[in-house]
Every structure is written in C-alpha cells, then in structure tokens.
Amino acid sequence: MRELKVYVGPSLGDEQIKALLRQGSGMKLKEVAHALLVEHNDDRADIHSVDIETVSIDPDYPTQVEIEFETSWSIYKGCEDMNMSGCEPQAEVATYTADGYLIFMVPMPRKPANPC
C-alpha cells in the first residue's frame, strides 16, 4: 500500500470538503480513483472524470472521512485491438489530518497483465 495525499484545508465540514474536491483538488483525486479501479487489471486506463457524490465525516472519529464517488474511465489495448470503458462507483475512507490533508491508502501500481 502507498499513501496519496489531497490537500483540502484544515477544520472543514463535509460539504466544504465536497466542494473543494469538486474544484481544485480534482487532479489529485483522479490519481486516487485510478489507483482504486477494479474493473481492469493494470494501470493503463485513462480517467475522464471523478464525480463526488457524498462526503461524510464520522462524528465519533472526525479524522475519518468517507467519500463516495463515481469514476468514468476508458482503456485501449492496441495489441488486442480492444477498447473498454465504463463508470465505476467507488467509496473510500481517508484520514483527515490537522494540517488539512486527506490521506488515502491505495494499492501499489499494477503492471500490465499483457505487456504489449
């Protein structure tokens, strides 16, 4: 596993985090979504969009933030002459630090199943 950090700012509520993730933190969130995709078995997919659906801060553990989002992706495997695409619902819990970062634990990069 590896950490991916997304800066949103300290002491925010769930709606504020949601708004910031929809705006300026989108590129980093695409990296998180890409690492979490399960619909393909390697890292060649292109992420087209990440739509934030809900952000919930656990009232008992305010350092835990659950984020539900949908990722639109596509992949082209030239040697197999195959195009695939889809939208994948995802949910992930991030640690919200005092200095304003959401820290996601994601899998290490995957190698292509077929190296062509």
C-alpha positions in Angstrom: 0.0 0.0 0.0 1.0 3.6 -0.5 -0.3 7.0 0.6 -1.8 9.6 -1.7 -2.4 13.0 -0.2 -5.0 15.5 -1.3 -4.9 19.0 0.3 -8.3 20.5 1.1 -7.5 22.7 4.1 -7.9 22.4 7.9 -11.0 22.4 10.0 -13.6 21.9 7.2 -17.0 20.4 7.3 -18.1 17.6 4.9 -19.9 20.0 2.4 -16.8 22.2 2.3 -14.6 19.2 1.6 -17.0 18.0 -1.1 -17.0 21.4 -2.8 -13.2 21.6 -2.7 -12.8 18.1 -4.1 -15.1 19.1 -7.0 -12.9 22.1 -7.7 -9.2 22.4 -7.3 -8.3 19.0 -5.9 -9.7 17.1 -8.8 -6.4 16.1 -10.5 -5.1 14.5 -7.3 -8.4 12.8 -6.7 -8.2 11.3 -10.2 -4.9 9.7 -9.2 -6.7 8.2 -6.1 -9.6 7.0 -8.3 -7.2 5.5 -10.8 -5.3 3.5 -8.1 -8.6 2.2 -6.7 -10.2 1.0 -10.0 -11.0 -2.7 -10.0 -12.6 -3.0 -13.5 -9.3 -3.5 -15.2 -6.2 -5.5 -14.2 -3.5 -3.0 -15.0 -2.8 0.8 -14.8 -3.3 1.7 -18.5 -6.8 3.2 -18.0 -7.5 6.9 -18.6 -9.6 8.6 -16.0 -12.1 11.0 -17.7 -13.9 12.3 -14.6 -14.4 11.7 -10.9 -17.9 12.8 -9.7 -18.1 13.3 -5.9 -21.4 12.0 -4.7 -21.1 12.3 -0.9 -18.6 13.2 1.8 -19.2 12.2 5.4 -17.1 13.0 8.4 -17.6 10.4 11.2 -18.8 12.4 14.2 -17.2 9.9 16.6 -13.9 9.9 14.7 -13.6 13.4 13.0 -10.3 12.3 11.4 -12.1 9.7 9.3 -13.8 10.9 6.1 -15.8 8.6 3.8 -16.0 9.8 0.2 -18.3 8.2 -2.3 -17.6 9.0 -6.0 -18.1 7.6 -9.5 -15.2 7.3 -11.9 -15.5 7.4 -15.6 -12.7 5.6 -17.4 -11.6 4.0 -20.7 -8.7 1.8 -21.8 -7.4 0.9 -25.2 -5.3 -2.2 -25.6 -3.8 -1.8 -29.0 -2.2 -5.3 -29.4 -5.6 -6.8 -28.6 -7.5 -4.2 -30.7 -9.8 -3.8 -27.7 -11.5 -0.6 -26.4 -13.2 -0.7 -23.0 -14.9 2.0 -20.9 -17.2 2.3 -18.0 -18.3 4.2 -14.9 -17.4 2.6 -11.6 -18.9 3.6 -8.3 -16.3 3.8 -5.5 -16.1 4.6 -1.8 -13.1 5.2 0.2 -12.2 6.3 3.7 -9.5 8.9 4.1 -7.7 10.2 7.1 -8.2 13.9 7.6 -5.2 15.5 9.2 -5.0 18.6 11.3 -2.9 20.3 8.6 -5.7 19.8 6.0 -4.8 16.7 4.0 -6.9 13.8 3.1 -4.7 10.7 3.2 -5.8 7.8 1.1 -4.2 4.3 1.4 -4.2 2.8 -2.1 -2.6 -0.2 -3.8 0.8 -0.1 -5.3 0.8 0.5 -9.1 -0.1 -2.6 -11.1 1.9 -3.9 -14.0 0.1 -4.6 -17.3 -1.2 -8.2 -17.4 -0.1 -8.3 -21.0 3.0 -6.2 -21.8 2.0 -5.4 -25.4 
